[in-house]
Amino acid sequence: MNMRGLMMLMGFLFFIIGVLTWINGPLIAFSKVAFSLDDNKTFLIPTVFYTAHLLAAFPCAWLTGRLGAKPGMMLSLLGMAGGCIGFVLCSVMQFYPGALAALFVTGSSVTLLGITINPYVTGMGPFDSAAWRIAIMGLCNKAAGIIVPVVFGKTTLSTLGSTTRALSTTTDLAGRAALLSHFAHRIVLPYLLLAAGLAMTALVIRFITLPPLRFHAMEDGEAQNPGQQPSGHGQWLLWLGAACLFLYVGVEAIAGDAIGTYGNHLGLDVDNTKFFTSLTFCMMIVGYLCGLAVIPRIMSQLQFLAFAATVGMFLSAGAVLTSGMLSVWCMAGLGFSDAMMWPSLYPVAIRGLGRRTLHGTAITVMATSGGAVLPKLFVWLATMHDFRFAFGIILVPAYLFILSYSLWAMRITADKGQAAGRDATLPDIPAL
């Protein structure tokens, strides 16, 4: 497979990760009605999904190291298909704990796929363009974030408003049970088609020849490249970078998954709020395009990270200080700020790890558990105060921390006489 074909395959796999990740927003709206849940129980969906990232990261890294990239990709896709089928069965039976267990399987499979393919994309070329390559993958991922809520909203959630209104006026237990059962069955066809597509993709990968990716350029005891960071700085870059990723994924999950619930609490029509997730991802596409245009020709990836974090702080404050659709648009605008966070943070965090790249990748994937913690914290604070207060008290400090990290990382690289984010080169994939 040539480089263009490999990029296309990686892009499609990132699209799949996006489908399984960003369907959580519509699933929150679906599950609240189908399982008759309150907000706290409904938000167990992103909590369980991202907790799987935390618990499965190191086992998945070990599995990838033992099996190799292609078997890891196939196993992850089949695991996602199984998770989708399990969620369908539990939805039809209206068994919420089982549905959460199926989501855990799906989240673990997404973790395995992410650990398998992220080093591929980073290792395809020099470090200074790593954010550019990952941004291309991010576009594929976030394209799913735009498409999935619309498709899910037009199919499974098309009767959400009418079902909610009917349930509010129906007191007969048998009538309510019939309404809930009919609504729950609307997820069957879309999810079974998704499971079939995932299984077919695994079969296609079985017959594709992939180049091996070397996760180290040297063995232990050999001299480091002059351009690599000292081990002390490298460890701080990894762990503080992972902390930034924890916060970024959490605020991204709030902006993407909770925006519909946020709109509902502002008194906006439920038939409109179910599409609000797509607003966030439209802004993410804008953010990716801006990043692709300026990195690394005009700004380094760390400079763009500092810019995005600053914009995120102002938009978070704007969402708190305004109301109605203006507040929703400020929340959706965070998609612009969040778009280049992973492309900018991940290469810096794993820079110079060499043979420990899989280990570092596992740590960064574990950091995505922020998507489990911060949305739950957001809902808890919202019940104690209100949604806008909870939004501001979480997001403004999170973006401030990311801004501080980007400025510190730029200073570290400047001290080494190098432009921020333009020093080390990761091992390349061998000639194809």
N, C-alpha and C positions, 0 to 999 in steps of 0.2 A: 504494500500500500504506500502510495506517495504521500508527500507532506500535505497536499491539498485534501486528499481523501481522508487522511488522519484527522485533520482539523474539522472536516465535515462530520466525521463520526463522533469526535469529542463534542462538537456543538449539539448534535442530536441527543447525545447522552445527557448533556447539561439541560437540554430542553425537557427530557424525561424527569430529571431531578426537580425542575421547576414545576412540572405538572403535579408531581406527588407532594411537593412542598406547599405550593400556593393554592392547592385545592382545599387546604385547611380552613381558609377564610369562609368560602361557601359552605363547607361542612359544619362550621359553627352554627350558621343559620339553619341548615338542614336538621342538625341533631337537636337543636333547641326545641323544634316542633316535633320531630319524629319520636324523640325519647322523652318529651315533656320535661325539659330541664330548665333550671334557672341559670343565670350568667356564670356563677362560680363553677357549677358542674360542666357547663358547656365549654368553658375555657380549659378544661382538662384535655381537650383535643390537642392544642399546640403544646401543652405541658408534656403529655405522654410522647408525642412525636419527637420533641427536642430532647427529652430525657433519654430516649433511645440513642441519640447521638452521643450523649455523655457516657452511657454504660457500654455501648457497643464499639466505641472508637478503637481502643487498644486491641480487643479481640479481632476486629476487622483488619487492623494493621498487621497483626500477626498472621491472619489468614491470607492476606494479600501477599505477604512475604513468602509464605509457604507454597501457595498455589500458583502465584503469578497473576499478571494483570488480566489476561483474557478469561481464565476461569473465574476470577473475582467478579468481572463484569457480568458474566452469564449467571452466576449464583445470585448476584444482587438483583438482577432483573426478574429472575424466577421468584425470589423472595417478595419483591414488590407485587407480582401477580398474585401470589398466595395471600398477601395481606389484603389486596383489593377484594378477592373472593371471600375472605373471612369477614370483611366489613359488610359486604352485601348480606351474607347469611345472618349476621347478628342484627343488622338493621331490620330485616324482614321479621325476625323473631323479637325485635324491640328489646334486645339484651345489650344494654350500654357497656357493662364491663367487658363483654366479649368484643364489642366494637373497638374499645380502647386497646385491648390486647392485639387486635388486628392492626391497629395504627402503630403499635410498638414494633411489630414485625416489619411494617412498611418503613418506619423510620430507621430501623437497624439496617435494612437493605439499602436505603438511600445513603446511609453512612458508609457502607461498604463500597458503593459505587463512587462516592466522593473521594474516599481515600485512594481508590484505584486510579482515578482519572486526573485528579488535581496535579500530582507531580508530573504527569505526562505533559500537560499544557505548560507548566512552569519550565520544564526542562527542554522545551523545543528550541530554545535560542538563548540569547544573552539576557542577563538580569534586567537591564534597563528597559527592555520591551516586554517584560513578563506581565506587567499590568495591562499592557495593550492586548496581549493574547488572552489573558483571563477576562478582560472586558468583552471581547468577542464572545467568549463562552457565557458571560453574564447576560449579554443581549439575548442569547438563545434561552437562557434560564428565565429571564424576566418577560420574554415574549409569551412564555407559558403563563406567567402571572397576569397577562392581559387577556389571553384567549380563554383560559380555564373558567374564570368567574362569569364571563359572558355566556359561554357554552353551557355551563352548569346552571346559570340563572335562567337561560331560555329553555332548558330541558327539565332537570330535576326540581329546580326552584320556581318553575313557571306558575305553579299554583300556591306558592308560599303565602301570598297576601290573602287569597280567598280562603285557604285552609285555616289560617290564623283567625280570620273573622268568623268563620263557621264554628270553630272550636269555642270562641268566646260567647257564642249565643246558644250552643248546644249543651244541655244539662244531662241528657240521657246517656248513660254509660256505654250502652251498645252503639249508639250513634257516634260518640267520640272515638270509641275503639275502631269503628269502621273508617272514620276520617283519617285517623293516625296510620292505620294499616295501608290505606290507599296511598297516602303521601309517602310512607316509608318505601313502598314498592317502586317508587319513581327512580330510585337510585340503582335498581338492578341492571337495566340495560346499559347505561353509561359505564358503570364500573366493570361489568363483564366484558364489554368491548375494550376497555382500558387494559384489563388483565390479559386478554388475548393478544393485544398489540405488544405488551411487554414480553410475553412468552415468545412471540414471533421474532422480536428484536434479539432475544437471547439466542435463538436458533440461527439467525443471520450471522451474529458475531462468531458463532462456532466455526463458520467456514471462512472467516476473514483472517489473513495473516497480519499480525501486529508486530512491530519492531520492539525488541526489549528495551526497557529504560534502565540505565544504570543509575542507581540511587547514590553512588559515591564515586568520586574521582580519585580517591586515594584510600589506602588501608590505614588502620591505626598505626601510629608511629612514624608515618611519613610526614615530611614537612608540609605545612599549609601553604596555599598560594598566598603571595604577598597581599593580594587584594582582599583577602577574607578578614572578617572582623576577629579580634581576639575572642577567645572562648567566653570570657566574662561578659563582654558586651553582647556576644551572640546569645547567651542564655537570657540576659535581660530583654533583648529584642524579642526573643521567642515568648517568654512568659508575659511580659507587658503587652506584646502584640496579641497574645491569646486573650488577655483581659479586655483589650479593645474589641476583639471579635465577639466576645461574650456580650458586651454592651451593645455593639452594632446589631447583632442578630436579634437581640431582644427588642430594641427600638424599631427595627425593621418589621418584626412580627407584629408589634403593636400598630404600626402605621399601615401594614398590609392586611392583617387578619382582623384587627379590632375596629377598623374604620367604619364598617357597617354598623356595628353595635354602638359606636360613638355617635354616628348620625342618628340612630334611633333614639338615643338619650337626649339628643338636641331637639327632638320632636319632628324629625323629618320622616317622610313617607317610607314605609318598609319596602314598597315596590320599587323605590329608587335606591335605597341604601344598599340593597343586595348587589348593586353594580359598582359600589364605591371602591372596592378593592382594585378594580381596573384603573381607576384614576391614579392611584399610587403607582401602579406599574407603568402607566403612560409617562409619568414623570421620571421613573427610573430609566426608561428608554432614552429620554432627553439627557439624563445624567451620563449614561453610557456614551452617547454620541459626542457629548462635550469632552468626556475623558479621552475618547479615541482621537478627537481632533487636536488635543493639546499635549497629550503624553506620548513620547518623551520630548517632542520637538520644542514645545514652549515651556512646559512645566514638568518637573519631575513628579513621580507618583506620590512622593511624600508631600510636596508642595500642594498638589491637587487635593490630597487628603486633608491638609490643614484648611484649605478653602472650603471643602465640603462640610467639614465639622463646624466651621463658623456659620455657614448658611443654615445648617441644621439647628444650631442654637437659636438663631433669629426666628426661624419658622416655628420652632417649638414654643417660643415666647408668644409669637403671633397667634397660634392656636389657642393659647390660654387667654389672651387678652381680647379675643374677638368671639363672635357667636354665629350660629347658623351656618350657611354654606361657606362663608368666608373662613370660619374656623376649620371646616372640613377640607377646604382647599389648602390651607396651611399644613394640615396633617398629610394630605396627599402629596404636597410639595416636598415632604421629607423623602419621597422616592428619589428625587434628584440628588439629595445629599447622601443617601444610602447606596446609590448605584455603584460607585467606585470604591466603596469601603473594602470589600473583600479583594478586588483586584489590586488595591494598593497595600493592604495590610498583610495578606498572605505571603507574597514574595519576600517582604522585609522580615517577617517572622521566621521563615525557614531558611533565610540566607546563610550560606556557609555551613549548613548542617551536614552536607556530604552524605555519608552512608547512613546517617540518622534522619534522613529526609522523611521516611515513613513514620518514624517516631514523632517528629515535629508535626507532620501532617495530622497524625492522630490527636495530638494536643490541640491543634487549631480546630479540628472537627468537634472535639469535646467542647470547645468554647461555644459552639452553636447551641449548646444547652441554654444559653441566654434566652433563646426563644421559648424555653419552657418556664423560666423563672420570672422574667420581667413582665410578660402578659398577665401572669397570675398576681404578681405584685400590683400591677396596674388595676386589675379588677378589684382586689382587696382594698386598695386606697380609694377607689371610686365609690365603693359602698360605704366607706368611712366618711368621705368628704363629697366630692363630685368628680365627674370624668375629666373636666379640664384641669382641675387641681392635680389629679393623679398623673395626667399627661405631662404637665410641666415639671413636677417634682422628680420625675424619672428621667425625662429626655434631656433637659438642659444640662444636668451634671454629667450625663453619659457622653454627650457631644463635647463637653469641656474636657473630659478625660482623654478622649480620642485626639482632640486638638493638642493637648499637652504632650501626648506621646509622639505625634508627628513632628512637633517642634524639637523635642528632645532627640529623636532619631536623626533629624536633619543636622543637629549640632554634632552628634556623634560622627556622622559621615563627613561633615565639614572638617572636624578635627583630624581626620585621616587624609585630608587633602583631596577629597572626592566630592562630586556633586551628590546631593541627597538622592539615594535610591539608584546610583549608577556605578557601583563599585564592583561587586562580585558577579561572577558568571556561574550559573549552575551547570552541572554536567549535561551535555547535549545527548539526544537520542543518537545512536550510531547511524551512519549513513544508510539511507533507505534504498 
